[in-house]
Amino acid sequence: MSGHFVARVRKDGKITIPKEIRELLKIEPGELVNIDIRKPNWWDLLDWDELGEEAFNRLPEEIKQKIKRN
C-alpha cells in the first residue's frame, strides 16, 4: 500500500509522518519504511477538492496537468 502526503523535517533531522497516514499504512513505531522524498511544489500543499473547480480552472494548463486530484 502506498500513500501521498507532506511530511515535516524536524530540527533534529527526523521526519514526522502524520498520524492518519501511519494508521492508514499500518506503520508501527520503530518499523522501517521506504520513502521516496522530494520537495513539494506549491500546488502539492493545497487541497484542490476543498478549493473547488473554479480555483483549479484558473490555473495555467501546464500546472493543471501536474496536479494529482482525487
N, CA, C and O of each residue as an XYZ file, in Angstrom:
280
protein
N       0.857     -1.179      0.000
C       0.000      0.000      0.000
C       0.897      1.233      0.000
O       1.954      1.233      0.631
N       0.488      2.259     -0.690
C       1.263      3.496     -0.718
C       0.356      4.664     -0.385
O      -0.868      4.533     -0.377
N       0.956      5.791     -0.114
C       0.198      6.985      0.206
C       0.968      8.218     -0.210
O       2.195      8.187     -0.308
N       0.266      9.288     -0.453
C       0.884     10.565     -0.809
C       0.551     11.553      0.286
O      -0.620     11.755      0.607
N       1.564     12.170      0.862
C       1.354     13.122      1.942
C       2.552     14.049      2.032
O       3.586     13.801      1.411
N       2.412     15.112      2.800
C       3.508     16.037      3.059
C       4.000     15.773      4.467
O       3.226     15.817      5.423
N       5.291     15.498      4.595
C       5.912     15.259      5.897
C       6.747     16.485      6.272
O       7.072     17.317      5.425
N       7.077     16.575      7.531
C       7.877     17.691      8.016
C       9.188     17.147      8.577
O       9.206     16.124      9.261
N      10.287     17.848      8.277
C      11.578     17.503      8.857
C      11.763     18.374     10.097
O      11.751     19.602     10.022
N      11.936     17.708     11.238
C      12.111     18.429     12.493
C      13.527     18.985     12.593
O      14.398     18.618     11.805
N      13.757     19.869     13.559
C      15.077     20.465     13.754
C      16.137     19.415     14.067
O      17.311     19.615     13.759
N      15.738     18.298     14.675
C      16.694     17.233     14.987
C      16.963     16.321     13.787
O      17.703     15.344     13.903
N      16.355     16.643     12.619
C      16.590     15.890     11.399
C      15.641     14.723     11.179
O      15.692     14.081     10.130
N      14.784     14.437     12.136
C      13.835     13.337     11.981
C      12.638     13.789     11.153
O      12.228     14.949     11.198
N      12.092     12.846     10.399
C      10.919     13.129      9.573
C       9.677     12.652     10.309
O       9.639     11.525     10.803
N       8.668     13.499     10.383
C       7.418     13.105     11.023
C       6.385     12.755      9.950
O       6.214     13.474      8.965
N       5.715     11.647     10.170
C       4.652     11.202      9.271
C       3.330     11.427     10.001
O       3.184     10.999     11.146
N       2.364     12.091      9.363
C       1.087     12.348     10.025
C       0.443     11.067     10.565
O       0.521     10.006      9.945
N      -0.192     11.190     11.726
C      -0.801     10.048     12.401
C      -1.784      9.305     11.500
O      -1.779      8.075     11.467
N      -2.624     10.032     10.772
C      -3.619      9.368      9.924
C      -2.948      8.553      8.815
O      -3.487      7.528      8.397
N      -1.798      8.987      8.341
C      -1.060      8.230      7.328
C      -0.435      6.992      7.961
O      -0.484      5.906      7.382
N       0.159      7.149      9.158
C       0.726      5.985      9.863
C      -0.338      4.927     10.104
O      -0.082      3.735      9.937
N      -1.541      5.366     10.501
C      -2.626      4.410     10.757
C      -3.108      3.764      9.455
O      -3.355      2.559      9.417
N      -3.243      4.558      8.391
C      -3.695      4.038      7.106
C      -2.725      2.987      6.571
O      -3.149      1.950      6.059
N      -1.431      3.252      6.688
C      -0.417      2.340      6.171
C       0.012      1.297      7.194
O       0.845      0.436      6.910
N      -0.576      1.387      8.399
C      -0.261      0.436      9.479
C       1.230      0.415      9.795
O       1.838     -0.651      9.890
N       1.818      1.609      9.956
C       3.227      1.755     10.296
C       3.348      1.805     11.813
O       2.742      2.655     12.464
N       4.130      0.897     12.365
C       4.341      0.822     13.805
C       5.610      1.578     14.191
O       6.525      1.682     13.375
N       5.691      2.111     15.417
C       6.916      2.790     15.871
C       8.129      1.871     15.724
O       8.069      0.697     16.089
N       9.213      2.399     15.196
C      10.435      1.636     15.019
C      10.498      0.825     13.743
O      11.548      0.280     13.404
N       9.381      0.739     13.027
C       9.320     -0.034     11.782
C      10.036      0.726     10.668
O       9.945      1.952     10.588
N      10.748     -0.005      9.808
C      11.408      0.600      8.663
C      10.415      0.743      7.515
O       9.613     -0.154      7.255
N      10.482      1.886      6.832
C       9.621      2.127      5.675
C      10.459      2.704      4.539
O      11.471      3.362      4.781
N      10.044      2.462      3.328
C      10.692      3.005      2.142
C       9.959      4.289      1.765
O       8.755      4.263      1.510
N      10.671      5.404      1.729
C      10.049      6.695      1.433
C      10.785      7.350      0.269
O      12.003      7.523      0.322
N      10.057      7.711     -0.771
C      10.612      8.499     -1.871
C      10.405      9.962     -1.503
O       9.272     10.409     -1.323
N      11.499     10.703     -1.392
C      11.414     12.076     -0.900
C      11.689     13.076     -2.021
O      12.600     12.892     -2.829
N      10.893     14.123     -2.050
C      11.130     15.275     -2.917
C      10.508     16.485     -2.246
O       9.559     16.360     -1.472
N      11.038     17.639     -2.543
C      10.432     18.861     -2.016
C       9.118     19.091     -2.763
O       9.063     18.942     -3.984
N       8.064     19.451     -2.035
C       6.779     19.654     -2.705
C       6.750     20.969     -3.480
O       7.432     21.934     -3.133
N       5.956     20.978     -4.519
C       5.652     22.218     -5.222
C       4.505     22.884     -4.479
O       3.822     22.238     -3.684
N       4.292     24.146     -4.725
C       3.243     24.866     -4.003
C       1.886     24.221     -4.212
O       1.054     24.209     -3.304
N       1.656     23.681     -5.408
C       0.337     23.087     -5.691
C       0.135     21.758     -4.962
O      -1.000     21.307     -4.809
N       1.220     21.126     -4.512
C       1.100     19.891     -3.730
C       0.576     20.161     -2.318
O       0.051     19.259     -1.664
N       0.720     21.394     -1.853
C       0.361     21.746     -0.481
C      -1.094     22.171     -0.331
O      -1.559     22.407      0.784
N      -1.809     22.270     -1.433
C      -3.199     22.726     -1.397
C      -4.170     21.569     -1.598
O      -3.866     20.605     -2.300
N      -5.331     21.674     -0.982
C      -6.391     20.687     -1.158
C      -7.298     21.191     -2.278
O      -8.166     22.034     -2.056
N      -7.086     20.665     -3.478
C      -7.809     21.165     -4.643
C      -9.288     20.821     -4.616
O     -10.098     21.539     -5.202
N      -9.651     19.744     -3.953
C     -11.070     19.426     -3.819
C     -11.755     20.459     -2.934
O     -12.896     20.845     -3.185
N     -11.048     20.902     -1.894
C     -11.610     21.911     -0.992
C     -11.659     23.287     -1.661
O     -12.609     24.043     -1.454
N     -10.648     23.613     -2.457
C     -10.602     24.914     -3.128
C     -11.670     25.047     -4.205
O     -12.154     26.145     -4.481
N     -12.028     23.933     -4.802
C     -13.112     23.947     -5.776
C     -12.655     24.037     -7.220
O     -11.505     24.358     -7.520
N     -13.576     23.749     -8.081
C     -13.331     23.696     -9.521
C     -12.939     25.053    -10.092
O     -12.105     25.126    -10.994
N     -13.530     26.127     -9.576
C     -13.228     27.467    -10.100
C     -11.765     27.825     -9.898
O     -11.125     28.347    -10.811
N     -11.226     27.553     -8.713
C      -9.817     27.843     -8.439
C      -8.918     27.000     -9.345
O      -7.943     27.506     -9.900
N      -9.244     25.728     -9.492
C      -8.456     24.845    -10.342
C      -8.476     25.325    -11.796
O      -7.443     25.317    -12.467
N      -9.626     25.734    -12.273
C      -9.759     26.163    -13.672
C      -8.993     27.438    -13.985
O      -8.708     27.709    -15.151
N      -8.655     28.224    -12.976
C      -7.892     29.461    -13.192
C      -6.398     29.211    -13.399
O      -5.665     30.111    -13.810
N      -5.955     28.005    -13.117
C      -4.534     27.683    -13.243
C      -4.109     27.549    -14.697
O      -4.919     27.209    -15.560
N      -2.828     27.819    -14.967
C      -2.313     27.553    -16.315
C      -2.395     26.051    -16.614
O      -2.319     25.227    -15.702
N      -2.547     25.714    -17.861
C      -2.744     24.320    -18.277
C      -1.588     23.420    -17.834
O      -1.819     22.280    -17.432
N      -0.348     23.913    -17.902
C       0.801     23.078    -17.531
C       0.807     22.744    -16.033
O       1.314     21.691    -15.647
N       0.258     23.613    -15.192
C       0.146     23.329    -13.759
C      -0.985     22.331    -13.518
O      -0.835     21.406    -12.719
N      -2.103     22.508    -14.196
C      -3.235     21.586    -14.054
C      -2.815     20.152    -14.317
O      -3.265     19.240    -13.623
N      -1.970     19.939    -15.294
C      -1.533     18.597    -15.673
C      -0.653     17.972    -14.601
O      -0.573     16.746    -14.515
N       0.007     18.780    -13.784
C       0.916     18.273    -12.745
C       0.198     17.931    -11.441
O       0.750     17.231    -10.592
N      -1.026     18.420    -11.282
C      -1.760     18.232    -10.029
C      -2.457     16.885    -10.005
O      -3.183     16.524    -10.931
N      -2.220     16.137     -8.913
C      -2.903     14.863     -8.715
C      -4.186     15.142     -7.948
O      -4.150     15.617     -6.813
N      -5.310     14.847     -8.570
C      -6.602     15.085     -7.918
C      -7.259     13.763     -7.594
O      -7.092     12.772     -8.304
N      -8.022     13.770     -6.491
C      -8.748     12.556     -6.071
C      -9.953     12.318     -6.937
O     -10.679     11.346     -6.731
